[in-house]
Amino acid sequence: MNLEWMYWTVPTAIFFTTIFLMIAGMLVWELVSPTIERRGFLRVPTTRGTRFFIGLLGTAYVHLAWLGLTDWDLWLALPISAVWVFIVMRWG
């Protein structure tokens, strides 16, 4: 029986660890200070967790667009993604 294992590179491990820690941080934040729904520029009632999820989806799209439309280093998309998540979490 031949089992294929996923090869975890350091950037991949850092990425998934960061996502896990951000979700854990959101859990602690929710337990300490429960969220209320509000409307922002997204025009739908959202909670803190919903805005975080939308922010993560947006970063995935930014990175996919970066890979598909440019030949530049992928690390340059990180600041754009960070700004997107900040904007969605703050005013979304």
Buried (B, 14 or more C-beta within 10 A) or exposed (E): EEEEEEEEEEEEEEEEEEEEEBEEEBEEBEEEEEBEEEEBEBEEEBBBBBBBBBBBEBBEEBBEEBEEEEEEEEEEBBEBBEEBBEBBBEEB
